[in-house]
Amino acid sequence: MVRSLLLSFCQWCNNSWWGHGIRHSTWLFPFVEIFHLLGLGILGGTVLILNLRLMRLAFKSESTAELAGEVRPWMLGSLAVMLVSGFLLFSTEAVKMYGNWAFQFKMLFLLLAVIYTFTIHRKVTLADDGRFGRVVRVFVAIVSLLLWSGVGLGGRALGYVTTSVSSVSELLR
């Protein structure tokens, strides 16, 4: 049931006017991808900055909560840009992505990273610097870095993992 709903959604995206338009345009795909990569750079920078501070390896003159407040708009903005541009890029090959293990890996890690960032990581980051011990803070930072790295690695693998036309054709039957 869920698989057929996901496949139907992928087919809908693939056949959408924006998916078709971006797929058949010479310049739209690279234009959208530029925004996706800019968002990635900014998000990656904010994640790295916060986690280095959590581990007390950098930015020691500011409290973690203050630093989190300063980078939060950048993090949220870049995440929004990445989600919108990522959806547009996905729409150009949605059915192919449905059967691609690298895409599934990326989406799993994205879901886990977003949930983790806005729950556990946020709680530890916004807490008074003395509330959680060093071991907890380092552990939370390392898990965050691993989850976001998984998103990046999954995204990078998309260029190397292909879904055969025959397997996509079988899905459409």
C-alpha positions in Angstrom: 0.0 0.0 0.0 2.7 2.5 1.1 4.9 1.5 -1.8 2.2 2.0 -4.4 1.4 5.4 -2.8 5.0 6.4 -3.0 5.3 5.2 -6.6 2.1 7.1 -7.5 3.6 10.2 -5.9 6.8 9.8 -7.9 4.9 9.3 -11.1 2.8 12.5 -10.4 6.1 14.4 -9.7 7.7 13.0 -12.9 4.7 14.1 -15.0 4.2 17.5 -13.3 4.7 20.6 -15.4 7.7 21.7 -13.3 9.3 18.3 -13.5 8.8 18.2 -17.2 9.9 21.8 -17.6 13.1 21.5 -15.6 14.0 18.1 -17.2 13.6 19.5 -20.8 15.2 22.9 -20.2 18.9 23.6 -21.0 19.4 26.0 -18.1 16.7 25.3 -15.4 18.3 22.2 -13.9 21.7 23.8 -13.4 20.0 26.9 -12.1 18.0 25.0 -9.5 21.1 22.9 -8.6 23.1 26.0 -7.9 20.6 27.0 -5.2 20.6 23.5 -3.9 24.4 23.5 -3.6 24.5 27.0 -2.0 22.0 25.8 0.6 24.1 22.8 1.2 27.2 24.9 1.8 25.5 27.2 4.2 23.7 24.4 6.1 26.9 22.4 6.3 28.7 25.5 7.6 26.1 26.2 10.3 26.0 22.5 11.4 29.8 22.4 11.6 30.1 25.7 13.5 27.5 24.5 16.1 29.0 21.1 16.5 32.5 22.5 16.9 31.2 24.8 19.6 29.3 21.9 21.3 32.6 20.0 21.5 34.4 23.1 22.7 36.9 22.9 19.8 36.1 26.4 18.4 34.2 29.6 19.1 34.8 29.4 22.8 34.3 33.1 23.5 30.5 32.7 22.9 28.0 30.5 24.6 26.6 27.7 22.6 23.1 29.1 23.0 24.2 32.5 21.7 26.0 31.0 18.7 22.9 28.8 18.0 20.7 31.9 18.0 23.1 33.7 15.5 23.3 30.8 13.0 19.7 29.6 13.4 18.2 31.9 10.7 20.9 30.8 8.3 20.3 27.2 9.1 16.6 27.4 8.7 16.8 29.5 5.5 19.3 27.1 3.9 17.3 24.1 4.9 14.2 25.6 3.3 16.2 26.4 0.1 17.6 22.9 0.0 14.2 21.2 0.6 12.5 23.3 -2.2 15.3 23.0 -4.7 15.8 19.3 -3.8 12.1 18.6 -4.5 12.3 20.4 -7.8 15.4 18.4 -8.8 13.8 15.2 -7.6 10.7 15.9 -9.8 12.9 15.7 -12.9 13.6 12.0 -12.3 11.2 11.0 -9.5 10.4 7.5 -10.8 14.1 6.7 -11.3 14.8 8.0 -7.7 12.1 5.7 -6.3 14.2 2.6 -7.1 17.6 4.2 -6.3 19.2 2.9 -3.0 21.4 6.1 -2.7 18.3 8.3 -2.9 16.5 6.2 -0.2 19.7 6.3 1.9 19.8 10.1 1.5 16.1 10.6 2.4 16.4 8.3 5.5 19.4 10.3 6.7 17.7 13.6 5.9 14.6 12.6 8.0 16.8 11.4 10.9 19.1 14.5 10.7 16.2 17.0 10.7 14.4 15.2 13.6 17.6 14.9 15.6 18.6 18.5 14.9 15.3 20.0 16.0 14.9 17.8 19.1 17.9 16.4 20.9 20.6 18.5 19.3 18.5 21.7 19.9 17.9 20.9 23.5 21.6 20.4 24.2 22.6 23.4 22.1 20.2 25.8 23.7 20.9 24.6 27.3 23.2 26.4 29.6 26.8 25.4 28.8 27.1 23.7 32.2 23.9 21.8 32.1 25.2 18.8 30.0 28.5 17.2 30.6 31.3 17.3 28.1 30.8 13.6 27.1 27.1 14.2 26.3 27.8 17.3 24.3 30.6 15.6 22.3 28.3 12.6 21.7 25.4 14.8 20.5 27.8 16.7 18.2 29.3 13.6 16.7 25.8 12.0 16.1 24.8 15.3 14.4 27.8 15.3 12.2 27.3 11.6 11.2 23.7 12.1 10.3 24.3 15.2 8.2 27.3 13.5 6.6 25.0 10.6 5.7 22.8 13.0 3.9 25.7 14.4 1.9 27.2 11.0 1.1 23.8 9.8 -0.1 23.4 12.9 -2.3 26.9 12.4 -3.7 26.3 8.8 -4.4 23.3 9.7 -6.6 25.6 10.6 -9.4 27.2 7.1 -9.3 24.2 4.9 -8.6 22.0 4.2 -11.6 18.6 2.7 -11.7 18.2 0.5 -14.8 15.5 1.4 -17.2 14.2 -2.2 -17.0 13.7 -2.0 -13.2 11.8 1.3 -13.6 9.7 -0.2 -16.4 8.8 -3.1 -14.1 7.7 -0.6 -11.4 5.4 1.1 -13.9 3.6 -2.1 -14.9 
